[in-house]
Amino acid sequence: METPMGLEPDGAAMANLVLHQTVERIHVGKKYGDIPRGIFVVRGENVVLLGEIDLEKESDTPLQQVSIEEILEEQRVEQQAKQESEKLKVQALKERGLCVPRADTLDEY
C-alpha cells in the first residue's frame, strides 16, 4: 500500500493542493518505509480526504520503519506472492470448468 504524505503550504487555490516535503509511505505487514518525493501538485477533483497527522500518535505506532531498499524488496516479494496465489486460483477454477475474466478485459460499464 502506498500513501503520499506531505505538508500543505498556505494559499492552496481552488481546492488544489501543493504538498512539499512529500514522502511516499509504503506499508508491508508491520513494516513501512518512506521514500522522499519532494513537491506534489494534486488537482482539487482528485482530493477525497485531507487530514492532519498527529505526530505523537504516529510515534506510538507498532509499525517498524525500515530502509527504502528493504521495504521495496518486501513489497516486491508480497506482490509476487499475490500474483502466484491469483494464478493458482485461476488455474483451480479452470480445472473445474469455470472461467474468470481478467480485469483488463472487462468493460467499463
Backbone as CSV, one residue per row, in Angstrom:
resi,resn,N_x,N_y,N_z,CA_x,CA_y,CA_z,C_x,C_y,C_z
1,MET,0.844,-1.159,0.000,0.000,0.000,0.000,0.898,1.234,0.000
2,GLU,0.617,2.169,-0.874,1.432,3.367,-0.981,0.612,4.583,-0.594
3,THR,1.177,5.434,0.249,0.468,6.608,0.746,1.344,7.831,0.610
4,PRO,1.022,8.767,-0.316,1.791,10.016,-0.349,1.396,10.903,0.817
5,MET,2.373,11.480,1.479,2.118,12.378,2.598,3.019,13.589,2.446
6,GLY,2.528,14.761,2.820,3.352,15.960,2.734,2.710,17.107,3.479
7,LEU,3.341,18.250,3.438,2.840,19.436,4.115,2.211,20.366,3.093
8,GLU,1.069,20.966,3.437,0.395,21.901,2.535,0.742,23.326,2.943
9,PRO,1.385,24.069,2.046,1.650,25.476,2.363,0.370,26.293,2.259
10,ASP,0.358,27.453,2.890,-0.818,28.328,2.821,-1.078,28.770,1.390
11,GLY,-2.353,29.043,1.083,-2.700,29.619,-0.205,-3.021,28.622,-1.289
12,ALA,-3.419,27.414,-0.957,-3.814,26.458,-1.991,-5.108,26.964,-2.614
13,ALA,-5.060,27.308,-3.887,-6.200,27.932,-4.561,-7.135,26.882,-5.143
14,MET,-8.435,27.175,-5.099,-9.478,26.369,-5.728,-9.414,24.894,-5.318
15,ALA,-9.090,24.620,-4.100,-9.040,23.275,-3.533,-7.952,22.402,-4.153
16,ASN,-7.114,22.992,-5.010,-5.949,22.260,-5.475,-4.933,22.243,-4.339
17,LEU,-4.154,21.190,-4.250,-3.179,21.086,-3.175,-1.769,21.101,-3.727
18,VAL,-0.893,21.798,-3.045,0.534,21.739,-3.322,1.168,21.201,-2.049
19,LEU,1.728,20.010,-2.138,2.353,19.385,-0.981,3.863,19.451,-1.152
20,HIS,4.558,19.893,-0.119,6.015,19.885,-0.185,6.540,19.015,0.942
21,GLN,7.786,18.632,0.859,8.388,17.652,1.769,7.567,16.361,1.747
22,THR,7.072,15.991,0.577,6.211,14.827,0.438,7.039,13.557,0.467
23,VAL,6.515,12.564,1.175,7.126,11.236,1.178,6.069,10.229,0.755
24,GLU,6.515,9.197,0.080,5.634,8.083,-0.270,5.878,7.008,0.770
25,ARG,4.845,6.679,1.527,4.983,5.680,2.584,4.453,4.352,2.063
26,ILE,5.304,3.343,2.081,4.933,2.011,1.623,4.819,1.106,2.844
27,HIS,3.649,0.457,2.965,3.385,-0.452,4.082,3.423,-1.891,3.580
28,VAL,4.120,-2.739,4.305,4.106,-4.180,4.044,4.085,-4.852,5.413
29,GLY,2.969,-5.508,5.713,2.839,-6.126,7.036,2.935,-5.068,8.116
30,LYS,3.840,-5.275,9.060,4.022,-4.314,10.148,5.265,-3.447,9.941
31,LYS,5.729,-3.391,8.684,6.885,-2.571,8.360,6.466,-1.467,7.400
32,TYR,7.212,-0.359,7.413,6.968,0.706,6.445,8.288,1.386,6.103
33,GLY,8.282,2.004,4.936,9.438,2.773,4.509,8.967,4.051,3.841
34,ASP,9.686,5.122,4.043,9.347,6.421,3.452,10.329,6.743,2.344
35,ILE,9.784,7.079,1.166,10.602,7.489,0.034,10.366,8.980,-0.193
36,PRO,11.380,9.829,-0.045,11.197,11.265,-0.269,10.822,11.530,-1.728
37,ARG,9.768,12.330,-1.944,9.301,12.618,-3.307,9.299,14.104,-3.634
38,GLY,9.446,14.969,-2.642,9.509,16.402,-2.932,8.139,17.049,-3.038
39,ILE,7.919,17.801,-4.126,6.684,18.567,-4.295,5.672,17.766,-5.112
40,PHE,4.418,17.759,-4.660,3.296,17.133,-5.366,2.237,18.196,-5.593
41,VAL,1.652,18.233,-6.774,0.506,19.084,-7.057,-0.671,18.152,-7.290
42,VAL,-1.740,18.333,-6.507,-2.921,17.470,-6.594,-4.109,18.334,-6.989
43,ARG,-4.736,18.001,-8.116,-5.911,18.752,-8.555,-7.053,18.519,-7.579
44,GLY,-7.828,19.562,-7.334,-8.898,19.516,-6.353,-9.882,18.380,-6.548
45,GLU,-10.199,18.042,-7.806,-11.184,16.977,-8.050,-10.656,15.604,-7.657
46,ASN,-9.350,15.480,-7.433,-8.770,14.201,-7.035,-8.599,14.071,-5.527
47,VAL,-8.984,15.092,-4.785,-8.850,15.061,-3.328,-10.097,14.416,-2.736
48,VAL,-9.898,13.348,-1.998,-11.006,12.663,-1.350,-11.009,12.967,0.139
49,LEU,-9.837,12.995,0.743,-9.740,13.190,2.180,-8.444,13.925,2.486
50,LEU,-8.523,14.853,3.386,-7.348,15.593,3.815,-7.398,15.672,5.329
51,GLY,-6.305,15.357,5.976,-6.291,15.392,7.427,-4.911,15.732,7.948
52,GLU,-4.862,16.010,9.236,-3.609,16.366,9.882,-3.031,15.128,10.553
53,ILE,-1.732,14.987,10.516,-1.059,13.855,11.152,-0.718,14.236,12.584
54,ASP,-1.133,13.407,13.533,-0.786,13.610,14.943,0.572,12.951,15.168
55,LEU,1.613,13.757,15.284,2.972,13.226,15.389,3.183,12.388,16.646
56,GLU,2.466,12.692,17.742,2.593,11.892,18.964,2.041,10.492,18.745
57,LYS,0.867,10.408,18.115,0.273,9.094,17.849,1.098,8.312,16.829
58,GLU,1.660,9.013,15.853,2.456,8.326,14.842,3.688,7.682,15.474
59,SER,4.277,8.332,16.483,5.461,7.756,17.132,5.104,6.551,18.008
60,ASP,3.827,6.408,18.392,3.393,5.285,19.218,2.929,4.093,18.386
61,THR,3.052,4.160,17.079,2.561,3.093,16.217,3.393,1.824,16.379
62,PRO,2.759,0.649,16.243,3.507,-0.605,16.365,4.283,-0.956,15.090
63,LEU,4.240,-0.069,14.099,4.939,-0.338,12.848,6.434,-0.076,13.004
64,GLN,7.211,-0.837,12.245,8.663,-0.704,12.288,9.142,-0.025,11.014
65,GLN,9.892,1.061,11.155,10.431,1.738,9.977,11.689,1.018,9.524
66,VAL,11.748,0.773,8.195,12.903,0.098,7.613,13.437,0.944,6.459
67,SER,14.570,0.541,5.921,15.189,1.303,4.834,14.347,1.203,3.560
68,ILE,14.587,2.121,2.642,13.867,2.127,1.372,14.116,0.820,0.628
69,GLU,15.364,0.386,0.580,15.697,-0.848,-0.138,14.955,-2.046,0.449
70,GLU,14.914,-2.120,1.777,14.260,-3.259,2.437,12.751,-3.263,2.180
71,ILE,12.092,-2.100,2.265,10.642,-2.077,2.077,10.287,-2.353,0.625
72,LEU,11.107,-1.879,-0.319,10.836,-2.166,-1.727,10.986,-3.663,-2.018
73,GLU,11.969,-4.297,-1.392,12.140,-5.748,-1.560,10.960,-6.496,-0.934
74,GLU,10.539,-6.081,0.258,9.378,-6.709,0.918,8.132,-6.550,0.045
75,GLN,7.961,-5.353,-0.550,6.805,-5.108,-1.407,6.853,-5.997,-2.644
76,ARG,8.027,-6.158,-3.243,8.182,-6.999,-4.430,7.834,-8.451,-4.114
77,VAL,8.323,-8.942,-2.989,8.033,-10.318,-2.575,6.540,-10.501,-2.323
78,GLU,5.906,-9.513,-1.657,4.470,-9.599,-1.382,3.662,-9.604,-2.681
79,GLN,4.040,-8.753,-3.634,3.323,-8.698,-4.912,3.490,-9.992,-5.702
80,GLN,4.690,-10.578,-5.675,4.913,-11.856,-6.354,4.057,-12.950,-5.731
81,ALA,3.959,-12.963,-4.410,3.149,-13.964,-3.725,1.676,-13.815,-4.095
82,LYS,1.191,-12.575,-4.187,-0.200,-12.338,-4.577,-0.453,-12.802,-6.006
83,GLN,0.491,-12.516,-6.914,0.339,-12.944,-8.303,0.317,-14.460,-8.403
84,GLU,1.192,-15.125,-7.672,1.230,-16.591,-7.695,-0.061,-17.169,-7.129
85,SER,-0.559,-16.578,-6.061,-1.817,-17.023,-5.471,-2.970,-16.867,-6.466
86,GLU,-2.985,-15.742,-7.174,-4.037,-15.489,-8.169,-3.951,-16.484,-9.319
87,LYS,-2.736,-16.802,-9.762,-2.559,-17.797,-10.829,-3.102,-19.152,-10.402
88,LEU,-2.797,-19.552,-9.168,-3.292,-20.830,-8.664,-4.808,-20.847,-8.570
89,LYS,-5.392,-19.728,-8.161,-6.844,-19.623,-8.056,-7.500,-19.753,-9.430
90,VAL,-6.951,-19.048,-10.425,-7.495,-19.116,-11.784,-7.343,-20.518,-12.349
91,GLN,-6.202,-21.143,-12.091,-5.977,-22.500,-12.578,-6.983,-23.472,-11.949
92,ALA,-7.234,-23.345,-10.660,-8.194,-24.221,-9.984,-9.598,-24.024,-10.546
93,LEU,-9.978,-22.778,-10.832,-11.296,-22.518,-11.407,-11.408,-23.090,-12.819
94,LYS,-10.338,-22.979,-13.613,-10.344,-23.538,-14.968,-10.499,-25.053,-14.925
95,GLU,-9.825,-25.699,-13.981,-9.925,-27.150,-13.840,-11.346,-27.588,-13.505
96,ARG,-12.114,-26.697,-12.907,-13.499,-27.005,-12.544,-14.488,-26.516,-13.609
97,GLY,-13.946,-26.034,-14.740,-14.799,-25.607,-15.834,-15.320,-24.190,-15.730
98,LEU,-14.753,-23.411,-14.827,-15.183,-22.026,-14.660,-14.172,-21.103,-15.319
99,CYS,-14.644,-19.993,-15.816,-13.775,-19.026,-16.472,-13.879,-17.699,-15.737
100,VAL,-12.747,-17.160,-15.356,-12.713,-15.875,-14.670,-12.091,-14.866,-15.626
101,PRO,-12.852,-13.830,-16.039,-12.273,-12.843,-16.961,-11.201,-12.018,-16.262
102,ARG,-10.173,-11.670,-17.010,-9.127,-10.809,-16.471,-9.674,-9.402,-16.319
103,ALA,-9.161,-8.667,-15.372,-9.664,-7.319,-15.089,-9.467,-6.385,-16.282
104,ASP,-8.390,-6.584,-17.037,-8.128,-5.675,-18.163,-9.021,-5.957,-19.386
105,THR,-9.810,-7.035,-19.329,-10.702,-7.349,-20.453,-12.152,-6.979,-20.143
106,LEU,-12.419,-6.517,-18.941,-13.790,-6.162,-18.564,-14.172,-4.806,-19.130
107,ASP,-15.434,-4.664,-19.475,-15.956,-3.369,-19.939,-16.000,-2.396,-18.770
108,GLU,-15.977,-1.128,-19.075,-16.050,-0.110,-18.032,-17.456,0.048,-17.493
109,TYR,-18.448,-0.537,-18.152,-19.840,-0.320,-17.771,-20.405,-1.503,-17.049
